[in-house]
Each structure stands twice: as C-alpha cells, then as structure tokens.
Amino acid sequence: MIEQLRVQPGDAPRLMARDPADRLGLGDEAKADAALQDLARRLDALHDRLWAEATRAVLLVLQGMDASGKDGAIRKVLSGLNPQGCVVASFKAPSDAELAHDYLWRVHAVTPPRGRIGVFNRSHYEDVLAGRVIGVVTAEQCQLRYRHLVDLERMLTDEGTVVVKVFLHLSKDEQRARLQARLDDPEKSWKFKTADLEVRARWDEYQSLYEETITATSSDHAPWHVVPADHKWVRDVAVATLLVDALERLDPRYPPPDPALHSLRVE
C-alpha cells in the first residue's frame, strides 16, 4: 500500500490520474475496521517505546482541501494513544506577531519534542498554497520557499524527527456532499464558513498548486503520500499504516534499566 501512495522524489503526484474513491484493496468497511484495530495496537506499542526512549520524534503532516478529513483522521488514528505523548498544531492565518518574523518561525516552534508524535493539521505548506492563491506570495517566492521547506524537513530528519507527509485526496463531488452535510447539521454547522465556498470556487487552482508543490517537495528524506479520502475508513487505515511504518523503521527501544536499581528492593 505504501508504495502505491508514495510520490517518488522528482515525480509528479498526477492527482487527476488518482481515484479519490480508491479502496486500496481493503475490501469493505468491516475489513478495514479490523485492520485499523490491529494497526492501533501496533501504534500504541510503538508509541509507548518512542515516549520511553525520548530521543526521537515523528511528525505527521496533513494537508488537503476543506472537508478532506484532517480532523477525522487525527481523532481516529490517534485514538487510544497516551495524550502526553502527542502534540497537535493547526495553522491558520498568521497573527501580527507571526507576521513580524520569517514565515517558518511559527512552524519550528511547534515541531514535536523528542519522544512524541506531532501532527500538523495544515502545515508549513499553507505558506506556499493559500499564500499563493490569495496573492501574498509570488510564483518566484514559492520556488524559494519550496527549497526552504525541503531544507527544514532535512534538518528535522537529521535531528531525529521522521516526517510523514500526507495529502488527503478528496473529490469535488464528495467535498460538496460533506460541506452540505456540515451545513445541515446543527452540531457541525459551526465548522462551516462562507470562506469555504470561496476556496471551493477555486478548486482547479488549488489542485494545480498541490500538483506543483508536491512535485517540488517530495524528497528522499520526507516523501509525500497521496491518500484517497472519499472513503473515511480507507483514509484512516492508510494514515495509520504510514505512521506504523514510520515508527517500525525508527524502531524505538525502551531504555536499559539503571544498574543501580538491580539491588533495590521495595519494602
């Protein structure tokens, strides 16, 4: 599955050729739920070792159009993990204080500490995507920022943070259905903003920019993965699989006990 999702460095994601409703061979929702439960057990054990080892970290980067399921993936995939070992950061329009610094200042400040799984719900990529669409970043500046982002991820990797980048690939029809359901549900309508419709109206522009951005920033040390997101249960299994794979490659270990403890007895 992972090779199917990964965008190899130098390749384009070819989003138009990828089916957002692809089931990735998972069969039906019941089978996917069973697979997710197994992944959750493995993730919990690996996360406990990462927390105990406290020398390395994992950063999950989630990008996607509105309603692609970033919040849902976080709730479903991280459910059951030790909350002390998880940190989640969301990136909205920068504040005045953030604008007074370079655009990566606010990002580096919330990367996960050693021993934790961090999640970026939207990320440093907003500064080349949304910024480009609304006109505060030029095409030339984007080319510079692509290099900055790759270098940031190289530094994080060199310092012991595994970066797992996921683009949740949603179809325009499924987005329409989800936004309408959100609007119609009194318990979810608070999430709906008229700006969502303005972004939706520029769907093709965003898809083109994602194509460009993913192509420019999928690297050996931090490749992108395109996850079909029309089926939530497929999305969840795919994201959990990527996290488990990252942690298994990291192979965190429990620290050895202090030799001084061998002779101690609890009375």
Secondary structure, DSSP 8 states (H G I E B T S, - for coil): -HHHHEE-TT----GGGS-TT--TT--SHHHHHHHHHHHHHHHHHHHHHHHHH-S-EEEEEEEESTTSSHHHHHHHHSTTS-GGGEEEEE--S--HHHHTS-TTHHHHTTS--TT-EEEEES-TTHHHHHHHHHTSS-HHHHHHHHHHHHHHHHHHHHTTEEEEEEEEE--HHHHHHHHHHHHH-TTTGGG--HHHHHHHTTHHHHHHHHHHHHHHH--SSS-EEEEE-SSHHHHHHHHHHHHHHHHHHH--------GGGTT----
